[in-house]
Amino acid sequence: MSTLIITLPHNGIDSTARLEYVLSTDGLSVATHDTVGLGLLPKSQDEVVVVVPAQLLSWHRVNLPPGSLPRGIAGERATVRLRSILEGLLEDDLLDEPATVHLALQPKVNVDAAVWVVGCDRSWLASALNALADS
């Protein structure tokens, strides 16, 4: 299985952006790496991993209230509820308005312990991902 790992630039992706990438054909070793324009990224990968620069992320520890995690196939309603809970918990810790921040929980969340939540600018992330999807 081939994996393409792309590091997003701090200032977003436009026609002049140069993107660093690593390509692995086996998931263990580097087959190739380079810095190229958006249109020159390798195509047809089994998996694409996007790396957000650490300087654009904010990390927070929170204790989720019991019953806040979606169970089974809870759908969009449970996701909206969890988002509201996270916004309430992080409201005083975020530098921006909670609605403008993309939030993601650590894998394998357990409400019995504090969990990590990472945030980044929602419009910046959406713009970068849309540019990659359109290329």
Helices and strands as residue ranges (DSSP letters): E 3-7, E 18-24, E 32-37, G 38-40, E 47-51, G 54-56, E 58-62, H 75-90, G 98-100, E 101-105, E 115-121, H 122-134
